[in-house]
Amino acid sequence: MFERIRNMREDRDLTQTQMASYLNIHQTTYSDYEIGNLNIPIPVLMKIADLFDTSVDYLVGRTDERQRYPKSK
């Protein structure tokens, strides 16, 4: 999971500081998420998935399908 999030961040040329700012957390907290020292809360995972236009399932490794699910009505 952590590797996917890091790779997606790097693919977008975003720094950990920029990600932390977007998520409204400290950079050190974000860094701990990326290296697996802290579990990422679901609301934070959802925000990351929205930013990268993917699903939480993809971020956590439950699927290899990177495309976001259709929104429910």
Contacts in CASP RR format, 6 or more apart in sequence:
PFRMAT RR
TARGET T0000
AUTHOR 0000-0000-0000
METHOD contacts of the structure
MODEL  1
MFERIRNMREDRDLTQTQMASYLNIHQTTYSDYEIGNLNIPIPVLMKIAD
LFDTSVDYLVGRTDERQRYPKSK
1 40 0 8 1.000
1 59 0 8 1.000
1 60 0 8 1.000
1 61 0 8 1.000
2 33 0 8 1.000
2 34 0 8 1.000
2 35 0 8 1.000
2 36 0 8 1.000
4 58 0 8 1.000
4 59 0 8 1.000
4 61 0 8 1.000
5 33 0 8 1.000
5 34 0 8 1.000
5 40 0 8 1.000
5 48 0 8 1.000
5 59 0 8 1.000
6 34 0 8 1.000
8 52 0 8 1.000
8 54 0 8 1.000
9 16 0 8 1.000
9 19 0 8 1.000
9 34 0 8 1.000
12 52 0 8 1.000
16 27 0 8 1.000
16 30 0 8 1.000
16 31 0 8 1.000
16 34 0 8 1.000
17 27 0 8 1.000
19 30 0 8 1.000
19 48 0 8 1.000
20 26 0 8 1.000
20 27 0 8 1.000
20 29 0 8 1.000
20 30 0 8 1.000
22 47 0 8 1.000
22 51 0 8 1.000
23 30 0 8 1.000
23 44 0 8 1.000
23 47 0 8 1.000
23 48 0 8 1.000
25 44 0 8 1.000
29 38 0 8 1.000
32 38 0 8 1.000
33 40 0 8 1.000
33 44 0 8 1.000
40 48 0 8 1.000
42 56 0 8 1.000
45 56 0 8 1.000
45 59 0 8 1.000
45 60 0 8 1.000
46 56 0 8 1.000
48 59 0 8 1.000
49 55 0 8 1.000
49 56 0 8 1.000
49 58 0 8 1.000
49 59 0 8 1.000
49 68 0 8 1.000
52 59 0 8 1.000
53 68 0 8 1.000
54 66 0 8 1.000
54 67 0 8 1.000
54 68 0 8 1.000
55 63 0 8 1.000
55 65 0 8 1.000
55 67 0 8 1.000
55 68 0 8 1.000
55 69 0 8 1.000
57 63 0 8 1.000
57 65 0 8 1.000
57 69 0 8 1.000
58 64 0 8 1.000
58 65 0 8 1.000
58 66 0 8 1.000
END
